Amino acid sequence: MNPHVAFRDPVWLWLLLALPAAWWWRRQRGVTVLLVPFAAAWHRPSIVRKSWWPPAAAITGLVLFTFALARPQRVEERWETRTRGYDIMLAIDLSSSMLTEDYKRRGERINRFEAVKPVIQAFIERRPKDRIGVVLFAGRAYTLAPLTFDHDWLARQLERVRIGLIEDGTSIGDAVVVALQRLAQPERLVNGKRMGAFVILLTDGVNNAGLFDLKEARTLAAERGVPLFSISAGRTGIVPVPYTDETGKKQYRQQRSEIDEDALWLMALATGGKFFRGPDASTLARAFNAINETQKIEFQTRRYLLTAELFYWFAVPGGTLLALAAVLARPVGRQPFPA
């Protein structure tokens, strides 16, 4: 936004150039040139001493009037940017298998949920223009937070989340359906499709609980036009699962980890989303970054100009000076004409 002064009518330049030409022409003729009323009186003999104030005031007034005729304006350029954010529901697995410690941070083992939480929080921080909500699921699915712009409040809610808050199990289908219900807003439907919304599903298991199976969930998401981005957390195969022995010490047992990646891939494919594997912390972060880049916020930019007329700043003093010149040019007393 850079305000500047512009002249709408270029005639002012020619008028300014004409003033010296008029003065030269008058000198050459040696007679009085009538430019404004009473201008001829400046050269009449009077009983007072000749003064330069009337012609100076008249010339200055004419210059100011010339600038006023050029219609000066103060022009200010402004840009209006409108952003169109998304409505995003995060469905996060809280089943006991999320305690599996097959991730590492600075060389130390951490469980899957500890690896996922900071990545989710970073994703939320990078989407300040979006409304984001959270669904937690294990044996059942519950809404932790509806769609909200208050991301600070949402971050505080996520800090309180722990494994074991919900009865164990993995109800992936229910989690997707609950997330879709939270996105159901009739005013944002176009031809029966929900616009500007998507679901991110993060899980490390196989659907084994809940009322809805994966086929029902993906069919509902496809019918509503909501893309589903699915992420598998952890590795498949033999993984270390912590437990506490009789003495209260932390021990590990080796268990087989199963993740239904085919079902997650099919769910993403059927809804227009994508499937990502997150076997380690870096790939998990890259998955969320890829979603962030794919679902970019839309920007609409409009340029417009604000103008303020400035001609009166020149016209008013110019008129005042011309009037003053007319008054000063009138002779105080007239000499009688010779008989």
Secondary structure by P-SEA (a helix, b strand, c coil): cbbbbbbcccaaaaaaaaaaaaaaaaaaaccccccccccccccccccccccaaaaaaaaaaaaaaaaaaacccbbbbbbbbbbbbbbbbbbbbbcccccccccccccccccaaaaaaaaaaaaaaaccccbbbbbbbccccccccccccaaaaaaaaaaaccccccccccaaaaaaaaaaaaaccccccccccccccbbbbbbccccccccccaaaaaaaaaaabbbbbbbbcccccbbbbbbbccccbbbbbbbbbbbaaaaaaaaaaaccccccccccaaaaaaaaaaaaaaacbbbbbbbbbbbbbcccaaaaaaaaaaaaaaaaacccccccccc
